[in-house]
């Protein structure tokens, strides 16, 4: 007969684990929680138990449900990815349009300001031709022209240039010897352009080559001979 509180004798030795460090978790053991490990008791950790649960073979129904869920998640991921790519493409196009419109608006504003200054440039050109552009006024005029050139303004039109109706405006017309075609002989007002865009055509006097006097005389002399020949044939 055993006393109360003493373990019953089963014929097998009782093993008491008195190690201070758990050999599996490598943590310090609390002596108050120490209990004898019965032979055959489950000493596996929670991680090992979860791993063992995952190794359990699922039924065909569970595998089918898992496969359907995975396919659904893949479909949702593809839809979200397509939406993200579409939004990104729309943003890139929007940013490109905004940048283009901003650049066009900036260029239009600069062009309008330069158009308003054309009369000022004409006055500076006239003053330069009459040697009136001197002293501080000359330095100021050069600075204004430098700023205009920085924004792409360029003047054109010189005497001797072939006449081009796309960039020249003929205000006077005459005939002269020694020319092979319509030529700008006098620049009344220079033209201005920004890059390839003409903002004002050059106003010029145009001269064309004169007709040959000899050829005119030959034509006049040849006309009666033709009439006489025609009468003799009759």
Rosetta blueprint (number, residue, H / E / L):
1 X L
2 X L
3 X L
4 X L
5 X L
6 X L
7 X L
8 X L
9 X L
10 X L
11 X L
12 X L
13 X L
14 X L
15 X L
16 X L
17 X L
18 X L
19 X L
20 X L
21 X E
22 X L
23 X L
24 X L
25 X L
26 X L
27 X L
28 X E
29 X L
30 X L
31 X H
32 X H
33 X H
34 X L
35 X L
36 X L
37 X L
38 X L
39 X L
40 X L
41 X L
42 X L
43 X L
44 X L
45 X L
46 X H
47 X H
48 X H
49 X H
50 X H
51 X H
52 X H
53 X H
54 X H
55 X L
56 X L
57 X L
58 X L
59 X L
60 X H
61 X H
62 X H
63 X H
64 X H
65 X H
66 X H
67 X H
68 X H
69 X H
70 X H
71 X H
72 X H
73 X H
74 X H
75 X H
76 X H
77 X H
78 X H
79 X H
80 X H
81 X H
82 X H
83 X H
84 X H
85 X H
86 X H
87 X H
88 X H
89 X H
90 X H
91 X H
92 X H
93 X H
94 X H
95 X H
96 X H
97 X H
98 X H
99 X H
100 X H
101 X H
102 X H
103 X H
104 X H
105 X H
106 X H
107 X H
108 X H
109 X H
110 X H
111 X H
112 X H
113 X H
114 X H
115 X H
116 X H
117 X L
118 X H
119 X H
120 X H
121 X H
122 X H
123 X H
124 X H
125 X H
126 X H
127 X H
128 X H
129 X H
130 X L
131 X L
132 X L
133 X L
134 X L
135 X H
136 X H
137 X H
138 X H
139 X H
140 X H
141 X H
142 X H
143 X H
144 X H
145 X H
146 X H
147 X H
148 X H
149 X H
150 X H
151 X L
152 X L
153 X E
154 X E
155 X E
156 X E
157 X L
158 X L
159 X L
160 X L
161 X L
162 X E
163 X L
164 X L
165 X L
166 X L
167 X L
168 X E
169 X E
170 X E
171 X E
172 X E
173 X E
174 X E
175 X E
176 X E
177 X L
178 X L
179 X L
180 X L
181 X L
182 X L
183 X E
184 X E
185 X E
186 X E
187 X E
188 X E
189 X E
190 X L
191 X E
192 X E
193 X E
194 X E
195 X L
196 X L
197 X E
198 X E
199 X E
200 X E
201 X L
202 X E
203 X E
204 X E
205 X E
206 X E
207 X E
208 X E
209 X E
210 X L
211 X L
212 X L
213 X H
214 X H
215 X H
216 X H
217 X H
218 X H
219 X H
220 X H
221 X H
222 X H
223 X H
224 X H
225 X H
226 X H
227 X H
228 X H
229 X H
230 X H
231 X H
232 X H
233 X H
234 X L
